[in-house]
Amino acid sequence: MRISAAVSGALAVLLLVLVAVGWPPLLSLDRDVAEALHRSALAEPGFTHLNRILSDWVWDPWTMRALAAVAVGWLWWRRERLLALWVAVTSLLTVGFQQGLKAAVDRPRPLWPDPVDSADYSAFPSGHVMTATVTCGLLLWVLALHWREGRRGWGTLAGVAVLSVVGVGWTRVYLGVHWPSDVVGGWLFGWACVALAIVTYRAAVERGQGAGPGPGSGSRMEDKR
């Protein structure tokens, strides 16, 4: 997990630099993909409406934050206070980090004469994508710590999480409110935050700074390293 955190973080920073300096090949690719998808969105109003529902309701950041809050409440109820705090703090810090990145880069969103959707604030990284990546990553991690051996349904839950993370990225570009590299940045920075949270939590437990996730979960966490 340390390697995953380092690699995703390094790639995210590299992409951030390329966006900030306006690397021509990246900007050209962004423009080509965005224009092609915008033409499709104009030609398929029904599909565009479906994308708006998915983006603005199903995978909206507030929906994701509500799911994270439910997980925090459940962990607190189980008296797994350290893990609950880790999920809550990671989610909150991610919001601040994301907004700081947006303000620092201040990248304009795509502008269309005939938009199919609208969004405010700066473009990089995508807030929808970063929030979904962090929330789904944290929820899968929490579930993995508590999943019983041989219990069915893990593959389905993991598939739903991956579909949500990939799907929200698609909707943001398809609706013309983000460049493709904004979405990739959201994925990279989001996963880096999740990986860092897992690494630091494990380190805290190992140092004896708090209780583990509960009876039987400690060994499961060790097995998943």
C-alpha positions in Angstrom: 0.0 0.0 0.0 2.9 2.3 0.6 4.1 1.8 -3.0 0.5 2.5 -4.2 0.4 5.7 -2.3 3.8 6.8 -3.5 3.1 6.0 -7.2 -0.4 7.5 -7.3 0.8 10.6 -5.5 3.8 11.0 -7.9 1.6 10.6 -11.0 -0.9 13.0 -9.6 1.8 15.7 -9.0 3.2 15.1 -12.4 -0.3 15.6 -14.0 -0.8 18.7 -11.8 2.4 20.2 -13.2 1.5 19.4 -16.8 -1.9 21.1 -16.3 -0.5 24.1 -14.5 2.1 24.8 -17.2 -0.4 24.1 -20.0 1.5 21.3 -21.7 0.3 21.5 -25.4 -0.1 17.7 -26.1 -2.2 17.3 -23.0 -4.4 20.3 -23.7 -4.9 19.1 -27.3 -6.0 15.7 -26.2 -8.3 17.2 -23.6 -9.9 19.4 -26.3 -10.3 16.6 -28.8 -12.0 14.2 -26.4 -14.2 16.9 -24.9 -15.4 18.1 -28.2 -16.2 14.6 -29.4 -18.2 13.8 -26.3 -20.0 17.2 -26.4 -21.2 16.5 -29.9 -22.5 13.1 -28.7 -24.3 14.8 -25.7 -26.1 17.2 -28.1 -27.1 14.4 -30.4 -28.4 12.1 -27.6 -30.6 14.2 -25.3 -32.1 11.1 -23.6 -28.7 9.6 -22.7 -27.5 13.1 -21.7 -30.4 13.4 -19.2 -29.5 10.0 -17.7 -25.9 11.2 -17.3 -27.2 14.3 -15.5 -29.2 12.2 -13.1 -26.2 9.9 -12.3 -23.9 12.9 -11.9 -26.1 15.2 -10.0 -27.9 12.7 -7.7 -26.5 9.2 -7.6 -22.8 10.1 -7.7 -23.1 13.6 -6.3 -20.4 14.6 -3.7 -23.1 15.0 -1.1 -24.4 11.5 -1.7 -20.9 10.2 -1.3 -20.4 12.2 1.9 -23.7 10.8 3.3 -22.4 7.3 2.7 -19.2 8.1 4.5 -21.2 9.6 7.4 -23.2 6.4 7.6 -20.0 4.3 7.8 -18.6 6.6 10.5 -21.8 6.3 12.5 -21.7 2.5 12.2 -18.1 2.2 13.3 -18.7 4.6 16.2 -21.7 2.5 17.3 -19.4 -0.6 17.2 -17.0 1.3 19.4 -14.3 1.3 16.7 -13.6 4.9 17.5 -10.1 5.2 15.9 -11.3 3.7 12.6 -14.4 5.9 12.6 -12.2 9.0 13.2 -9.8 8.0 10.5 -12.6 7.7 7.9 -14.2 11.0 9.0 -10.9 13.0 9.1 -9.8 11.6 5.8 -13.1 12.6 4.2 -12.9 16.1 5.6 -9.3 16.7 4.8 -9.9 15.5 1.3 -12.5 18.2 0.8 -10.1 20.9 2.0 -7.2 19.5 -0.1 -9.4 19.3 -3.2 -10.6 22.9 -2.8 -7.0 24.1 -2.2 -5.9 22.4 -5.4 -8.7 24.0 -7.4 -7.8 27.4 -6.1 -4.1 26.9 -6.7 -4.4 25.7 -10.3 -7.5 27.8 -11.1 -8.1 26.0 -14.4 -11.1 27.2 -16.5 -13.8 24.7 -17.2 -14.8 23.9 -20.8 -16.9 26.6 -22.4 -19.6 25.7 -25.0 -22.0 27.9 -27.0 -24.6 25.2 -26.4 -23.9 23.6 -22.9 -25.9 20.7 -21.7 -24.9 21.2 -18.0 -23.2 23.7 -15.9 -20.8 23.8 -12.9 -19.1 26.4 -10.8 -15.5 26.9 -9.5 -12.3 25.7 -11.0 -11.9 22.5 -13.0 -8.8 20.7 -11.8 -9.2 18.2 -10.2 -12.8 17.1 -10.5 -14.5 17.3 -7.2 -17.1 14.7 -8.1 -14.5 12.2 -9.1 -12.1 12.8 -6.2 -14.9 12.6 -3.6 -16.3 9.4 -5.2 -12.8 7.8 -5.3 -12.1 8.6 -1.7 -15.5 7.6 -0.4 -15.7 4.3 -2.4 -12.1 3.5 -1.5 -12.6 4.1 2.2 -15.9 2.1 2.3 -14.2 -0.9 0.5 -11.4 -0.8 3.0 -13.7 -0.7 6.0 -15.7 -3.6 4.5 -12.6 -5.6 3.9 -11.6 -5.2 7.5 -14.9 -6.8 8.6 -15.7 -9.2 5.8 -16.0 -12.8 6.9 -14.2 -15.5 5.0 -16.4 -17.2 2.5 -19.2 -14.6 2.6 -20.6 -13.9 -0.8 -21.2 -10.5 -2.3 -17.7 -8.9 -2.0 -17.2 -9.0 -5.8 -20.6 -7.3 -6.4 -19.8 -4.5 -3.9 -16.3 -4.0 -5.4 -17.8 -3.9 -8.8 -20.4 -1.3 -7.8 -17.6 0.8 -6.3 -15.5 0.7 -9.4 -18.4 1.4 -11.6 -19.3 4.4 -9.5 -15.7 5.8 -9.6 -15.3 5.3 -13.3 -18.9 6.2 -14.1 -18.8 9.6 -12.4 -15.7 10.5 -14.3 -17.4 9.6 -17.6 -20.4 11.8 -16.8 -18.4 14.8 -15.9 -16.6 14.8 -19.3 -19.7 13.8 -21.2 -21.7 16.6 -19.7 -19.0 19.1 -20.8 -18.1 20.4 -17.3 -14.6 18.9 -17.0 -11.6 18.1 -19.2 -10.5 14.5 -19.2 -7.3 15.3 -17.3 -9.5 16.8 -14.5 -11.0 13.4 -14.1 -7.7 11.6 -14.2 -6.4 14.0 -11.6 -9.4 13.3 -9.4 -8.8 9.6 -9.6 -5.1 9.9 -8.8 -5.3 12.4 -6.0 -8.3 10.5 -4.6 -6.6 7.1 -4.5 -3.5 8.7 -3.1 -5.5 10.0 -0.2 -7.1 6.6 0.4 -3.8 4.8 0.3 -2.2 7.3 2.6 -5.1 6.9 5.1 -4.7 3.2 5.1 -0.9 3.4 5.6 -1.1 5.9 8.4 -3.9 4.0 10.2 -1.9 0.8 10.1 1.1 2.6 11.5 -1.0 4.1 14.3 -2.4 0.7 15.3 1.1 -0.8 15.2 2.4 1.9 17.5 -0.4 1.2 19.9 -1.9 4.7 19.7 -5.5 3.3 19.5 -7.6 0.3 19.4 -7.9 -1.8 16.2 -11.1 -2.3 14.3 -12.4 -4.9 16.6 -12.1 -8.5 17.6 -10.8 -10.6 14.8 -10.3 -7.6 12.5 -6.7 -7.0 13.5 -5.5 -10.3 11.9 -7.5 -9.6 8.8 -5.9 -6.2 8.5 -2.5 -7.8 8.8 -3.4 -10.4 6.2 -4.3 -7.7 3.7 -0.9 -6.0 3.7 
